[in-house]
Amino acid sequence: MAGKIEKSKGKVKQVVGTLTDNKKLESEGKIDRRAGEAKEKVGRAKSKVEAVAKKTERKAVKAIDKAKDATRRK
């Protein structure tokens, strides 16, 4: 969410900078927009890593349970 806000804020700064011929504000807007895009990408990557970690944990728990059941049967 923070990435989207920063990206939007940057876009507004960039447009205002362009309209007012303020190169500094326009540049700040581009930087903010790109920073927001980067935060969004990091957030998506983090979510994917967390999902894989949870899936791996579930599989490990199942494997441990199967191993316990197998040793109990003998």
C-alpha positions in Angstrom: 0.0 0.0 0.0 2.8 2.4 0.9 4.3 1.8 -2.6 1.1 2.8 -4.3 0.8 6.0 -2.3 4.4 7.0 -2.9 4.0 6.2 -6.6 0.9 8.3 -6.9 2.5 11.2 -4.9 5.4 11.1 -7.3 3.2 11.2 -10.3 1.5 14.3 -9.0 4.8 16.0 -8.2 6.1 15.1 -11.6 3.0 16.5 -13.4 3.0 19.7 -11.3 6.7 20.1 -12.0 6.2 19.7 -15.7 3.3 22.1 -15.8 5.1 24.8 -13.7 8.4 24.2 -15.5 10.0 23.3 -12.2 12.7 20.7 -13.1 13.6 20.0 -9.5 10.0 19.1 -8.5 9.6 17.1 -11.7 12.8 15.1 -10.8 11.6 14.6 -7.3 8.4 13.2 -8.6 10.2 10.8 -10.9 12.3 9.6 -7.9 9.3 9.2 -5.7 7.4 7.3 -8.4 10.3 4.9 -9.0 10.7 4.4 -5.3 7.0 3.6 -5.0 7.3 1.1 -7.9 10.3 -0.5 -6.1 8.4 -0.8 -2.9 5.5 -2.5 -4.7 7.9 -5.0 -6.3 9.5 -5.8 -3.0 6.1 -6.2 -1.4 5.0 -8.7 -4.1 8.3 -10.6 -3.8 7.9 -10.7 0.0 4.4 -12.1 -0.3 5.6 -14.8 -2.7 8.4 -15.8 -0.4 6.0 -16.0 2.6 3.6 -18.1 0.5 6.4 -20.6 -0.5 7.6 -20.7 3.1 4.1 -21.6 4.4 3.7 -24.2 1.7 7.1 -25.7 2.6 6.2 -25.7 6.3 3.0 -27.6 5.6 4.8 -30.2 3.5 7.4 -30.6 6.2 4.7 -31.1 8.9 3.0 -33.7 6.7 6.3 -35.6 6.1 7.1 -35.6 9.9 3.6 -36.9 10.7 4.0 -39.6 8.1 7.3 -40.6 9.5 5.9 -40.7 13.1 3.0 -42.9 11.9 5.4 -45.2 10.1 7.5 -45.7 13.2 4.5 -46.3 15.4 3.2 -49.1 13.2 6.4 -51.2 13.5 
